[in-house]
Amino acid sequence: MDLITLGETMALFTPSSEGYLRYASQFSRSFAGAETNVAIGVSRFGFKTGWISKVGKDEFGQALLRFLRGEQIDVSQVKKDEEYPTGLMFKEYLRDNKLRVFYYRKESAASRLVPKDIDETYIKRAKYLFLSGITPALSDSCYETVKRTVEVARNEGTAIIFDPNLRRKLWTEDKARRILTELSGLADIVLPGVAEGEFLFGTSDVREIGESFLELGADMAVVKLGAKGAHYFTGSEHALVPGFKVERVIDPIGAGDAFAAGLITGFIENLTLKDAVNRANGFGAMVTLVKGDVEGLPERIELEQFISKASLEDVQR
Ligand SMILES: O=C(O)C(=O)C[C@H](O)[C@H](O)CO
């Protein structure tokens, strides 16, 4: 297995109209979950991925598993909960590109994950483990499950990639800061945005943020700047890899997950760090061109065309 992930994915309802959700009557249904977004991105590049979770024994759970199998993701480690449902999420598009999300995930099947749901041999078989700061926010037992997974990965040499993915709606600031700091220090590679760095360390200085993650114990930090690109930091290297120009952002949600997916494909292929971050920037940019979290995740040929077109435009400028 090249990559495994652990987390919650919900049925996502997107209204066909703009304005307050109270007035919306028609929705399209897809799925949303940072960890499956990452797995889908890596899988579309031809690598073997798996997802560990729980879904309800309900129609949305069934649909989700069918969708992920269609993306070639191994779902053998997904349990079906008899009692608790698959979580739901709604998006609301307001004026001036303001977007709100509403969760119906309290007491969801995934929030009932417990450490004994983790098959240690499955973690051992993977090269990379991707985790986000969303999962430990779901419940105390999810936090314990993440901790156990991290412990197994560290013992077995599976590299841990952690995106703090701060979700303020899910927990208190104090708890979020304490647990995100703890998990960042246990990861090999951390992928924060500047806002998350500021939340954890009280500074918006990119260099200070990158170095603070290394001081916590990570081997590498890649600080994402959105369209401007990303800075990578290791003990010996630090550089900015500029992002790609995008004419019009259609939907920025999922760009961070796409970035993680692109970076992981680069690591699997042993690209140089600069090339891996450049690819990650390409993934992130491409996802914003299309509505939805995963609809814009590229296949290899599409990414190559996107990057070579962007380089050509740079040369002509
Ligand atoms: O907010 C969450 O919990 C999600 O995982 C849903 C979103 O689609 C995801 O975060 C996008 O990164």
The ligand as an SDF file (V2000), in Angstrom:
LIG
                    3D

 12 11  0  0  0  0  0  0  0  0999 V2000
  -14.6100   19.7760    7.1760 O   0  0  0  0  0  0  0  0  0  0  0  0
  -14.4770   18.5680    7.1000 C   0  0  0  0  0  0  0  0  0  0  0  0
  -14.5160   17.8410    8.0740 O   0  0  0  0  0  0  0  0  0  0  0  0
  -14.2550   17.9130    5.8160 C   0  0  0  0  0  0  0  0  0  0  0  0
  -13.4950   17.0100    5.7860 O   0  0  0  0  0  0  0  0  0  0  0  0
  -14.9920   18.3730    4.6160 C   0  0  0  0  0  0  0  0  0  0  0  0
  -14.2780   19.1820    3.6030 C   0  0  0  0  0  0  0  0  0  0  0  0
  -14.7290   18.7840    2.3700 O   0  0  0  0  0  0  0  0  0  0  0  0
  -12.7980   19.1070    3.6230 C   0  0  0  0  0  0  0  0  0  0  0  0
  -12.4040   19.5610    4.8680 O   0  0  0  0  0  0  0  0  0  0  0  0
  -12.1190   19.9340    2.5860 C   0  0  0  0  0  0  0  0  0  0  0  0
  -10.7700   20.0240    2.9840 O   0  0  0  0  0  0  0  0  0  0  0  0
  1  2  2  0
  2  3  1  0
  2  4  1  0
  4  5  2  0
  4  6  1  0
  6  7  1  0
  7  8  1  0
  7  9  1  0
  9 10  1  0
  9 11  1  0
 11 12  1  0
M  END
$$$$
